[in-house]
Amino acid sequence: MDTFIQQTLNGLVLGSIAMTTAPAATLMVIREYEAEGPVTATIMTLIGLNGLAATILFTLVGHLLFHGQNLATILLQVSAPLAIGGGIGLLVAFLAVPVVKLKDVPMLVVILIGIAAAVYSFVDVVRGKEEA
């Protein structure tokens, strides 16, 4: 790999690590002052997005730096888990609403275990197809 590209990727790895912030101090101030409102909601959203962006950037640059894969493969490896996780999150959100209204916690646990088993089976099938 070219020295300039190597140095640029090293800088991007360090930059992706440096862009993460510890949300603890911000959350402590919000809790201490019992802050509520649109600014607090926006700050909470930005805290989550900051961690997400840092994780995605670190993953992309880390794969480029250490594995030398092309960008399309890396984007697929990053976007597939995001899509699967988002889909499972939406499914759990829709299934949990009636269960939470009924205050039936054991039913919610059974649903979550069932979803986890389904995801495990799906991943096992996909891995089996890749190995074959």
C-alpha positions in Angstrom: 0.0 0.0 0.0 1.2 3.5 -0.8 2.8 5.4 2.1 0.5 8.4 1.7 -2.6 6.2 1.7 -1.3 4.2 4.7 -0.7 7.5 6.6 -4.1 8.9 5.6 -5.9 5.7 6.8 -3.9 5.8 10.1 -5.0 9.4 10.6 -8.6 8.5 9.9 -8.5 5.7 12.4 -7.1 8.0 15.1 -9.7 10.7 14.0 -12.6 8.2 14.3 -11.4 7.3 17.8 -11.0 11.0 18.8 -14.4 12.0 17.5 -16.1 9.9 20.1 -17.2 11.7 23.2 -18.1 10.4 26.6 -21.8 11.1 27.2 -21.6 10.6 30.9 -20.8 14.3 31.7 -23.6 15.6 29.5 -26.1 13.1 30.9 -25.1 14.0 34.5 -25.7 17.7 33.8 -29.1 16.9 32.3 -30.1 14.8 35.3 -28.7 17.3 37.8 -30.8 20.1 36.5 -33.7 17.8 35.5 -33.7 19.4 32.1 -36.5 18.7 29.7 -37.5 20.2 26.4 -36.5 20.3 22.7 -32.9 21.2 23.3 -32.4 18.3 25.7 -34.1 15.9 23.3 -31.8 17.1 20.5 -28.8 16.7 22.7 -29.8 13.1 23.6 -30.3 12.3 19.9 -26.9 13.8 19.0 -25.2 11.8 21.7 -26.5 8.6 20.1 -25.7 9.7 16.6 -22.1 10.7 17.6 -21.5 7.2 18.9 -23.0 5.6 15.8 -21.0 7.8 13.4 -17.8 7.1 15.2 -18.4 3.3 15.2 -19.3 3.2 11.5 -16.3 5.4 10.5 -13.9 3.3 12.7 -15.3 0.1 11.1 -14.9 1.4 7.5 -11.4 2.8 8.0 -10.3 -0.3 10.0 -11.4 -2.6 7.3 -9.7 -0.6 4.6 -6.5 -0.3 6.7 -6.1 -3.8 8.0 -7.9 -6.0 5.4 -7.4 -3.9 2.2 -10.9 -4.8 1.0 -12.7 -2.7 -1.6 -15.2 -0.1 -0.4 -18.3 -1.9 -1.8 -17.6 -5.0 0.3 -17.0 -2.9 3.4 -20.2 -0.9 2.9 -22.2 -4.2 2.5 -20.6 -5.5 5.7 -21.6 -2.4 7.6 -25.1 -1.8 6.1 -26.3 -5.4 6.3 -26.1 -5.5 10.2 -27.6 -2.0 10.4 -30.6 -3.1 8.3 -31.1 -6.3 10.1 -30.8 -4.6 13.5 -33.2 -1.8 12.5 -35.7 -4.4 11.2 -35.5 -6.4 14.4 -35.8 -3.2 16.4 -39.0 -2.2 14.6 -40.4 -5.7 15.0 -39.7 -5.7 18.7 -41.2 -2.2 19.1 -44.4 -3.2 17.3 -44.7 -6.5 19.2 -43.8 -5.0 22.6 -46.6 -2.4 22.6 -49.5 -4.8 23.2 -47.5 -6.8 25.7 -46.4 -3.8 27.7 -50.0 -2.5 27.8 -51.1 -5.8 29.3 -48.1 -5.6 31.7 -47.3 -9.2 30.8 -43.5 -9.3 31.3 -43.1 -13.0 30.9 -44.8 -12.8 27.5 -42.3 -10.1 26.5 -39.4 -12.3 27.6 -40.7 -15.2 25.5 -41.1 -12.9 22.5 -37.6 -11.6 22.8 -36.2 -15.1 23.2 -38.1 -16.2 20.1 -36.8 -13.3 18.1 -33.2 -14.0 19.3 -33.6 -17.7 18.3 -34.9 -16.6 14.8 -32.0 -14.3 14.3 -29.6 -17.0 15.4 -31.1 -19.5 13.0 -31.0 -16.9 10.1 -27.4 -16.2 10.7 -26.6 -19.9 11.0 -28.3 -20.5 7.6 -26.5 -17.6 6.0 -23.1 -18.8 7.3 -23.9 -22.3 6.1 -24.5 -21.0 2.5 -21.2 -19.0 2.6 -19.2 -22.0 3.7 -20.7 -24.3 1.0 
